[in-house]
Amino acid sequence: MRGRLAFLFIPLALIAAACGGDDGDSITVYSGRSEELIAPLIEQFAEATGINVEVRYGDSGELAATILEEGANSPADVFFAQDPASLGAVAEGGQFATLDDRVLGQVSARFSDSAGAWVGVSGRARVVVFDTTELTADELPIDESAFTNPEWRGRIAIAPTNGSFLAFVAAKILLDGEPATLEWLRGMAANEAPTYPKNSAIVAAVDSGEVEAGLVNHYYLFRRIAEEGDVVAANHFLSGDSAASLVMPAGAGILASSDKSDAASRFIDFLLSADAQAYFATETYEYPLAAGVDADPSLPPLDTIETPNLDLSRLAEMLDRATDLVAEAGLL
């Protein structure tokens, strides 16, 4: 994991995302969530608490690699990542402090680290986005296995270099084993699955009629709707207990090397507050994970989504192997 993430590392500028009061409190956050998405939320925290926040934005995997390289000298106080695999890499390196039970207790245990190193703050579900002018939900299979059948040749898109797809593959390894996962990946390659660099590109391609369907995270369609208005694309939540019905949390943890643990804890508390959870529901179109805040009413309730019984903390263990299998299948 460390070698893979270090290979991906690209230095990024440290920038101030928000300024708080003049009491001298400050924290540094390494954020794998994009500035566009969460800078307003961080500004709310700074204004509410008077704590200055400096944010280093970047890819979650690259930032995890940075933290592993920096070790005890990391200037980061908090790592805020978009996926459990990146969080797990830092946890495997022993660089997170253990969060308080009070914090962990606000979120279902399935969306946080089993050892208490990080807590999930918002969730995104894996779905099939499809062109409603070409397909109906009834024509879609219950899980991803059928997409290697001949009738789906060239019709279902994937983003093989995207972090969420690699996390899905890592989950599939844990659930189905390496041989079955490699067979599925090879089947997708043989079926000439169209490939795109990221989820948003797949959603745009489906909505424009370029491809009939694609494997993505649910919230990209909501962003498309916010930008474009009327769309022909729709989300379909797979009903099978498989990796393709995974719900993956974005989450955060406090670095063990931080000497500002009190201020860092306040930031974690804020991410789980009603205001922040409502922000995730209405502004980033994700599932709030703390109790008491509802998701967008057009989404199926989180507890109705059939998800696999999987310890998300283990995704980091398989991320290297997931990348290897995707390459071995000829999808990179």
ROLO-778289 format. One line per field, with one value per residue (C-alpha): residue number from 0; x, y, z. Coordinates in nm, 2 decimals. Each point is the difference from the previous one (the first is absolute). Layout:
N
pos <- (NUM, ...)
c1 <- (X, ...)
c2 <- (Y, ...)
c3 <- (Z, ...)
end
This chain:
332
pos <- (0, 1, 2, 3, 4, 5, 6, 7, 8, 9, 10, 11, 12, 13, 14, 15, 16, 17, 18, 19, 20, 21, 22, 23, 24, 25, 26, 27, 28, 29, 30, 31, 32, 33, 34, 35, 36, 37, 38, 39, 40, 41, 42, 43, 44, 45, 46, 47, 48, 49, 50, 51, 52, 53, 54, 55, 56, 57, 58, 59, 60, 61, 62, 63, 64, 65, 66, 67, 68, 69, 70, 71, 72, 73, 74, 75, 76, 77, 78, 79, 80, 81, 82, 83, 84, 85, 86, 87, 88, 89, 90, 91, 92, 93, 94, 95, 96, 97, 98, 99, 100, 101, 102, 103, 104, 105, 106, 107, 108, 109, 110, 111, 112, 113, 114, 115, 116, 117, 118, 119, 120, 121, 122, 123, 124, 125, 126, 127, 128, 129, 130, 131, 132, 133, 134, 135, 136, 137, 138, 139, 140, 141, 142, 143, 144, 145, 146, 147, 148, 149, 150, 151, 152, 153, 154, 155, 156, 157, 158, 159, 160, 161, 162, 163, 164, 165, 166, 167, 168, 169, 170, 171, 172, 173, 174, 175, 176, 177, 178, 179, 180, 181, 182, 183, 184, 185, 186, 187, 188, 189, 190, 191, 192, 193, 194, 195, 196, 197, 198, 199, 200, 201, 202, 203, 204, 205, 206, 207, 208, 209, 210, 211, 212, 213, 214, 215, 216, 217, 218, 219, 220, 221, 222, 223, 224, 225, 226, 227, 228, 229, 230, 231, 232, 233, 234, 235, 236, 237, 238, 239, 240, 241, 242, 243, 244, 245, 246, 247, 248, 249, 250, 251, 252, 253, 254, 255, 256, 257, 258, 259, 260, 261, 262, 263, 264, 265, 266, 267, 268, 269, 270, 271, 272, 273, 274, 275, 276, 277, 278, 279, 280, 281, 282, 283, 284, 285, 286, 287, 288, 289, 290, 291, 292, 293, 294, 295, 296, 297, 298, 299, 300, 301, 302, 303, 304, 305, 306, 307, 308, 309, 310, 311, 312, 313, 314, 315, 316, 317, 318, 319, 320, 321, 322, 323, 324, 325, 326, 327, 328, 329, 330, 331)
c1 <- (0.00, 0.27, 0.19, -0.30, -0.12, 0.35, 0.02, -0.32, 0.13, 0.00, 0.10, -0.28, 0.01, -0.11, -0.28, -0.22, -0.36, -0.15, 0.09, -0.15, 0.04, 0.31, 0.04, 0.29, -0.16, 0.06, 0.01, 0.13, -0.23, 0.11, -0.32, -0.07, -0.34, 0.02, 0.02, -0.31, -0.20, 0.11, 0.17, -0.33, -0.05, 0.35, -0.07, -0.31, 0.21, 0.26, -0.27, -0.18, 0.30, 0.26, 0.25, 0.22, 0.00, 0.27, -0.08, 0.21, -0.22, 0.08, -0.08, -0.08, 0.25, 0.27, -0.06, 0.01, 0.34, 0.12, -0.11, 0.18, 0.32, -0.02, -0.05, 0.02, 0.11, -0.33, -0.14, -0.35, -0.23, -0.30, -0.02, -0.34, -0.02, -0.26, 0.04, 0.06, 0.29, 0.21, -0.09, 0.08, 0.35, 0.08, -0.16, 0.22, 0.30, -0.10, -0.02, -0.35, -0.10, -0.29, -0.33, -0.21, -0.30, -0.23, 0.10, -0.01, -0.34, -0.16, 0.04, -0.08, 0.30, 0.00, 0.10, 0.30, 0.33, -0.04, 0.28, -0.12, 0.27, -0.25, -0.37, -0.22, -0.18, -0.18, -0.08, -0.03, -0.16, 0.12, -0.27, -0.06, -0.08, -0.20, -0.16, -0.38, -0.06, 0.18, -0.05, -0.24, 0.10, -0.16, 0.25, 0.30, 0.14, 0.00, 0.38, 0.31, 0.06, -0.24, 0.18, 0.26, -0.27, 0.00, -0.32, 0.18, 0.30, 0.10, -0.30, 0.11, 0.28, 0.26, 0.27, 0.29, 0.25, -0.25, 0.04, -0.36, 0.02, 0.32, -0.16, -0.29, 0.25, 0.17, -0.34, -0.06, 0.33, -0.10, -0.35, 0.06, 0.38, 0.27, -0.07, -0.37, 0.09, 0.26, -0.24, -0.26, 0.25, 0.12, -0.36, -0.06, 0.31, -0.11, -0.34, 0.16, -0.14, 0.05, 0.24, 0.00, 0.24, -0.26, -0.36, -0.12, 0.12, -0.20, -0.32, 0.05, 0.05, -0.31, -0.21, 0.11, -0.07, 0.37, -0.04, -0.30, 0.11, 0.29, 0.13, 0.03, -0.07, -0.35, 0.05, 0.16, -0.34, -0.13, 0.28, -0.08, -0.37, 0.11, 0.22, -0.22, -0.36, -0.19, 0.19, -0.09, 0.24, -0.12, 0.16, -0.07, 0.09, 0.11, -0.19, 0.26, 0.22, 0.31, 0.29, -0.21, -0.25, 0.27, -0.05, 0.34, 0.05, 0.21, 0.16, 0.25, 0.26, 0.23, 0.38, 0.17, 0.29, -0.24, 0.07, -0.34, -0.23, -0.26, -0.05, 0.02, -0.27, -0.22, 0.03, -0.11, -0.29, -0.10, 0.00, -0.25, -0.21, -0.35, 0.11, 0.28, -0.21, -0.27, 0.27, 0.10, -0.36, -0.09, 0.32, 0.21, -0.30, 0.15, -0.15, 0.03, 0.15, -0.07, -0.34, -0.28, 0.06, -0.19, 0.14, -0.15, -0.36, 0.06, 0.26, -0.10, 0.06, 0.34, -0.13, -0.19, 0.30, 0.12, 0.38, 0.25, 0.12, 0.35, 0.25, 0.08, 0.32, 0.14, -0.03, 0.34, 0.15, -0.12, 0.05, 0.34, -0.14, -0.30, 0.22, 0.21, -0.31, -0.14, 0.33, 0.03, -0.35, 0.12, -0.22, 0.28)
c2 <- (0.00, 0.25, -0.06, 0.03, 0.32, 0.15, -0.06, 0.20, 0.29, 0.34, 0.30, 0.25, 0.35, 0.07, 0.25, 0.18, -0.11, 0.21, 0.25, -0.01, 0.23, 0.14, -0.23, -0.18, -0.34, -0.16, -0.34, -0.14, -0.23, -0.23, -0.03, -0.25, 0.16, 0.27, 0.37, 0.07, -0.24, 0.06, 0.34, 0.17, -0.26, 0.06, 0.38, -0.06, -0.19, 0.28, 0.26, -0.20, -0.09, 0.27, -0.28, 0.08, -0.28, -0.06, -0.26, -0.20, -0.13, -0.30, -0.35, -0.21, -0.27, 0.26, 0.17, -0.34, -0.06, 0.34, -0.07, -0.34, 0.17, 0.28, -0.23, 0.16, 0.33, 0.05, 0.35, -0.15, -0.01, -0.16, -0.22, 0.05, -0.26, -0.09, -0.38, -0.26, -0.15, 0.31, 0.04, -0.37, 0.05, 0.27, -0.22, -0.29, 0.23, 0.06, 0.38, 0.06, 0.06, -0.20, 0.20, 0.03, -0.24, 0.30, 0.09, -0.35, -0.06, 0.26, -0.21, -0.36, -0.22, -0.13, 0.35, 0.05, -0.16, -0.32, 0.11, 0.36, 0.17, 0.19, 0.07, 0.02, 0.34, -0.04, -0.29, -0.07, -0.31, -0.19, 0.00, -0.06, 0.33, -0.08, 0.18, -0.02, 0.04, -0.33, -0.20, -0.06, -0.09, -0.34, -0.08, 0.05, -0.30, -0.04, 0.02, 0.06, -0.36, 0.02, 0.29, -0.24, -0.18, 0.06, 0.20, 0.28, 0.03, 0.36, 0.12, 0.04, 0.25, -0.01, 0.23, -0.24, 0.26, 0.17, -0.05, -0.10, -0.27, -0.13, -0.01, -0.19, -0.25, -0.03, -0.07, -0.26, -0.18, -0.01, -0.13, -0.23, -0.07, 0.09, -0.26, 0.09, 0.37, -0.03, -0.21, 0.27, 0.27, -0.20, -0.05, 0.37, 0.06, -0.28, 0.16, 0.33, 0.20, 0.37, 0.16, 0.35, 0.19, 0.07, -0.04, 0.34, -0.08, -0.32, 0.18, 0.26, -0.27, -0.18, 0.31, 0.10, -0.34, -0.09, -0.32, -0.17, -0.06, 0.03, -0.10, 0.31, 0.16, 0.12, 0.37, 0.08, -0.01, 0.25, 0.24, -0.05, 0.09, 0.31, 0.12, -0.10, -0.01, -0.27, -0.32, -0.34, -0.19, -0.17, -0.20, -0.36, -0.15, -0.36, -0.24, -0.28, -0.04, 0.08, 0.25, 0.20, 0.08, 0.13, 0.32, 0.17, 0.27, 0.31, 0.04, 0.17, -0.09, 0.19, -0.04, -0.15, 0.25, 0.30, 0.23, 0.16, -0.29, 0.21, 0.23, -0.30, -0.18, 0.31, -0.03, -0.37, 0.10, 0.26, -0.24, -0.21, 0.29, 0.05, 0.30, -0.18, -0.31, 0.21, 0.15, -0.34, -0.09, 0.32, 0.13, -0.31, -0.23, -0.27, -0.21, 0.16, -0.26, 0.15, -0.07, 0.25, 0.15, -0.13, -0.05, 0.15, -0.13, -0.13, -0.24, -0.34, 0.00, -0.12, -0.29, -0.13, -0.05, -0.36, 0.03, -0.28, -0.09, 0.14, 0.17, 0.31, 0.04, -0.29, 0.17, 0.15, -0.35, -0.08, 0.32, -0.09, -0.33, 0.16, 0.23, -0.30, -0.20, 0.29, 0.03, -0.38, 0.00, 0.25, 0.29, 0.24)
c3 <- (0.00, 0.10, -0.32, -0.22, 0.17, 0.00, -0.38, -0.04, 0.22, -0.17, 0.22, 0.05, 0.13, 0.36, -0.02, 0.26, -0.05, 0.28, 0.27, 0.34, 0.30, 0.15, 0.30, -0.15, -0.04, -0.34, -0.17, -0.32, -0.20, -0.28, -0.21, -0.27, -0.04, -0.26, 0.08, -0.21, 0.22, 0.35, 0.02, 0.10, 0.27, 0.14, -0.01, 0.21, 0.26, 0.02, 0.04, 0.26, 0.21, -0.06, -0.09, -0.31, -0.25, -0.26, -0.26, -0.24, -0.27, -0.22, -0.09, 0.31, -0.10, -0.07, 0.33, 0.19, -0.17, 0.12, 0.36, -0.01, -0.13, 0.25, 0.29, 0.34, -0.16, -0.20, 0.05, -0.05, 0.30, -0.19, -0.30, -0.18, -0.28, -0.25, 0.04, 0.27, -0.19, 0.03, 0.37, 0.05, -0.15, 0.27, 0.27, -0.11, 0.04, 0.36, -0.06, 0.13, 0.36, 0.14, -0.01, 0.30, 0.04, 0.02, -0.36, -0.14, 0.16, -0.22, -0.31, -0.08, 0.07, -0.36, -0.13, 0.23, 0.07, 0.21, 0.23, 0.03, -0.21, -0.22, -0.02, -0.30, -0.05, -0.34, -0.23, -0.37, -0.15, -0.30, -0.27, -0.37, -0.18, -0.31, -0.30, 0.05, -0.37, -0.07, 0.32, 0.28, 0.36, -0.06, -0.27, 0.23, 0.19, 0.38, 0.03, -0.21, -0.11, -0.30, -0.16, -0.14, -0.20, -0.38, 0.00, 0.19, -0.24, -0.03, 0.20, 0.36, 0.08, 0.27, 0.14, 0.06, 0.13, 0.23, 0.38, 0.05, -0.26, 0.15, 0.34, -0.16, -0.14, 0.34, 0.15, -0.26, 0.08, 0.37, -0.09, -0.30, 0.01, -0.25, -0.27, -0.03, 0.00, -0.27, -0.21, 0.03, -0.10, -0.29, -0.10, 0.00, -0.21, -0.24, -0.02, -0.11, 0.29, -0.08, 0.24, 0.13, 0.24, 0.27, 0.11, -0.11, -0.36, 0.01, 0.11, -0.27, -0.26, 0.11, 0.01, -0.35, -0.15, -0.06, 0.21, 0.15, 0.36, 0.24, 0.34, 0.22, 0.34, 0.04, 0.06, -0.33, -0.17, 0.26, -0.09, -0.37, 0.07, 0.20, -0.29, -0.30, 0.13, -0.19, -0.07, -0.15, 0.22, 0.32, 0.28, 0.07, 0.34, -0.05, 0.23, 0.03, 0.30, -0.20, -0.03, -0.25, 0.27, 0.23, 0.20, 0.06, 0.26, -0.02, 0.34, 0.22, 0.26, 0.23, -0.05, 0.31, -0.06, 0.03, 0.30, -0.06, 0.08, 0.17, -0.30, -0.23, 0.21, -0.04, -0.37, 0.00, 0.23, -0.25, -0.29, 0.19, 0.11, -0.13, -0.21, -0.17, -0.06, -0.15, -0.23, -0.12, -0.07, -0.19, -0.15, -0.08, -0.05, 0.23, 0.28, 0.34, 0.24, 0.34, 0.15, -0.03, -0.35, -0.30, -0.35, -0.31, -0.02, -0.36, 0.14, 0.15, 0.37, 0.09, 0.21, -0.29, -0.23, 0.00, 0.06, 0.05, 0.34, -0.02, 0.23, -0.19, 0.20, -0.20, -0.34, 0.04, 0.02, -0.35, -0.18, -0.14, -0.12, -0.15, -0.21, -0.11, -0.10, -0.20, -0.18, -0.05, -0.16, -0.25, 0.12, 0.08)
end
